[in-house]
Amino acid sequence: MRLIKCLMMIFCMTFVSCGKSDNNTPFDPGWGNGADDSPVEKVSIVTYNIRHCSAYIIGDTDGPIDVSGISRSLKSLQADVVFLQEVDKNTTRSGKDLDEAAKIAELAGFPYYHFYKAQDYQGGEYGLAILSRFNLTGIEQYDLPRVEVEGTYVGYSILAKAVVSINGKRIVLATTHLATTAENRVEQMPVINEKLSSIKDLVILGGDFNATPSNSTINTLDSYGFVRSGKDKNYYTIPSNAPNREIDYICFKPGDKVQIIEHKVFGEMTISDHLPVRVTFKMI
């Protein structure tokens, strides 16, 4: 009987000890939400007008929807953050029940994403998205002015914003798709500046500006203190089969907070009518 009691005591002591072991401690992700908190030496940002994942066919007609192709392209770019324009969510043309931002994030391996609706379209939504390997906070969007232009369709433009923390530094991400008409862009640029100018942290703004570097829209962007990467030469981004102009940009404010390592347009990716732009930089 004494032997049985001793065995029971040993069992209980072992059980209590195991209950306090590291193997049974509840997982606590801490401030990093369970992500890798090791220092990031360099960061890559991509901006890509994906044409609602429709393959580009000369003549401006829609090809088949290919979310997998866009996702493979983005995965190969190994970006930390991606700005997407012309994104469909549950529209008729994209299959009614296809959330493109969610599917691309899943297939391309981005744990965080957010879709920003610019307008209702074909029973679903149409807009922008930000994908990230860093947690996205501070999600906001702002409507940009829309001026009717006789004889021209004018879409709905927004400014999409999110915040990430990299190496303990707060970075504001912003993307947009400006109107094709100068009458609208001249109204939209001041609103973008208004929403971003008071931010003291590093701001990264990218997207489809529908304006070439010599256009007044880009001159205005420069005058607001945004520093564009890739100003050293022409980086044509459209049309993807034979690019002849640059309308997709990534820029920083203040520019002295970053060191640009590379600005590259990927000319072999022709699933959209635009080519993706990737900028790699170090934070200073």
ZAVOLO-617573 format. One record per residue (C-alpha): residue in one letter; x, y, z. Coordinates in steps of 0.5 Angstrom, whole numbers, plus 500, padded with zeros to 3 digits. Layout:
<drenvexs>
   rest    px    py    pz
      a     X     Y     Z
...
</drenvexs>
This chain:
<drenvexs>
   rest    px    py    pz
      m   500   500   500
      r   506   505   502
      l   509   503   495
      i   502   505   491
      k   502   512   495
      c   509   513   493
      l   508   512   486
      m   502   516   486
      m   506   522   489
      i   511   521   484
      f   506   521   478
      c   502   527   481
      m   509   531   482
      t   511   529   474
      f   504   531   472
      v   504   538   475
      s   512   539   473
      c   510   537   466
      g   504   542   466
      k   509   548   467
      s   513   546   462
      d   515   550   456
      n   511   545   451
      n   505   547   454
      t   505   554   455
      p   500   558   451
      f   503   561   445
      d   504   569   446
      p   505   572   439
      g   507   579   443
      w   508   585   439
      g   510   582   433
      n   503   578   432
      g   508   572   431
      a   512   574   425
      d   519   574   425
      d   522   580   428
      s   529   580   426
      p   531   586   423
      v   530   588   416
      e   536   590   412
      k   532   592   405
      v   525   593   403
      s   521   592   396
      i   515   595   394
      v   511   593   388
      t   506   597   384
      y   502   593   379
      n   496   595   375
      i   493   588   374
      r   487   590   369
      h   482   585   374
      c   487   579   372
      s   485   579   365
      a   490   577   360
      y   492   583   355
      i   490   582   348
      i   492   587   343
      g   486   592   341
      d   484   593   348
      t   479   587   349
      d   479   583   355
      g   482   576   355
      p   481   570   360
      i   481   572   368
      d   488   569   370
      v   489   570   378
      s   494   564   378
      g   498   568   373
      i   498   574   377
      s   499   571   383
      r   505   567   380
      s   508   574   377
      l   508   577   384
      k   511   571   388
      s   517   571   383
      l   518   579   385
      q   519   577   392
      a   516   584   395
      d   514   586   402
      v   509   590   400
      v   504   590   393
      f   500   596   391
      l   495   593   386
      q   490   597   382
      e   484   595   378
      v   482   590   382
      d   475   586   382
      k   471   583   388
      n   465   579   386
      t   464   582   379
      t   460   578   373
      r   466   579   369
      s   471   576   374
      g   466   570   376
      k   461   573   381
      d   464   570   387
      l   472   571   386
      d   475   576   391
      e   481   577   387
      a   485   581   392
      a   484   575   397
      k   486   570   392
      i   492   573   390
      a   494   574   397
      e   493   567   399
      l   497   564   392
      a   502   569   392
      g   504   568   400
      f   502   575   403
      p   499   574   410
      y   496   581   410
      y   492   584   405
      h   486   590   404
      f   481   591   399
      y   479   598   398
      k   472   599   394
      a   472   605   389
      q   466   603   386
      d   460   598   385
      y   461   595   379
      q   457   589   375
      g   454   586   382
      g   461   587   386
      e   466   592   387
      y   472   595   384
      g   478   598   387
      l   485   598   390
      a   489   593   394
      i   495   593   399
      l   498   586   400
      s   504   586   405
      r   508   581   409
      f   507   586   415
      n   501   587   419
      l   497   592   416
      t   494   598   421
      g   491   604   420
      i   486   602   414
      e   483   609   411
      q   481   611   404
      y   479   617   401
      d   474   619   395
      l   478   623   390
      p   474   629   386
      r   470   627   380
      v   469   632   374
      e   464   630   369
      v   468   630   362
      e   463   631   356
      g   464   625   351
      t   469   621   356
      y   468   616   361
      v   470   618   368
      g   471   613   373
      y   472   613   381
      s   478   614   384
      i   480   614   391
      l   487   614   395
      a   488   608   399
      k   492   608   406
      a   495   603   411
      v   500   603   416
      v   506   598   417
      s   512   598   422
      i   519   596   420
      n   524   595   424
      g   520   599   429
      k   519   605   425
      r   512   607   422
      i   511   607   415
      v   505   610   411
      l   503   606   405
      a   498   609   400
      t   496   607   393
      t   492   611   388
      h   489   610   381
      l   488   617   378
      a   483   619   372
      t   485   619   365
      t   483   626   364
      a   487   632   366
      e   481   635   368
      n   480   630   374
      r   487   629   376
      v   488   637   377
      e   483   636   382
      q   485   630   385
      m   493   631   386
      p   491   637   392
      v   487   632   395
      i   492   627   396
      n   497   632   398
      e   492   634   403
      k   491   627   406
      l   499   625   406
      s   502   632   407
      s   502   632   415
      i   504   625   416
      k   511   626   420
      d   513   618   418
      l   516   616   412
      v   510   616   406
      i   511   611   400
      l   506   613   395
      g   505   609   389
      g   500   607   383
      d   498   608   376
      f   498   616   375
      n   495   616   368
      a   501   621   367
      t   508   621   364
      p   514   624   367
      s   513   631   363
      n   506   631   365
      s   503   637   369
      t   500   632   374
      i   507   629   375
      n   510   636   376
      t   505   637   381
      l   507   631   385
      d   514   633   385
      s   513   640   387
      y   509   637   393
      g   516   634   396
      f   515   627   393
      v   521   623   391
      r   520   619   385
      s   525   613   384
      g   527   611   377
      k   528   619   375
      d   535   617   372
      k   532   614   365
      n   525   612   362
      y   522   606   365
      y   516   605   361
      t   510   601   364
      i   505   601   358
      p   503   597   354
      s   506   591   356
      n   507   588   350
      a   511   594   347
      p   512   599   353
      n   512   606   350
      r   511   611   356
      e   511   611   364
      i   505   612   368
      d   506   607   374
      y   510   610   380
      i   513   609   387
      c   515   615   391
      f   517   617   398
      k   517   623   402
      p   521   625   405
      g   526   622   400
      d   532   623   405
      k   529   617   409
      v   531   612   404
      q   536   610   400
      i   534   607   393
      i   538   600   391
      e   534   598   385
      h   528   601   381
      k   526   596   376
      v   520   594   371
      f   519   587   369
      g   518   587   362
      e   517   579   361
      m   510   580   365
      t   505   581   360
      i   498   578   363
      s   496   585   364
      d   496   591   360
      h   501   594   365
      l   508   592   367
      p   510   591   375
      v   514   596   378
      r   519   594   384
      v   523   599   388
      t   528   596   393
      f   530   601   398
      k   534   601   405
      m   531   606   411
      i   536   611   413
</drenvexs>
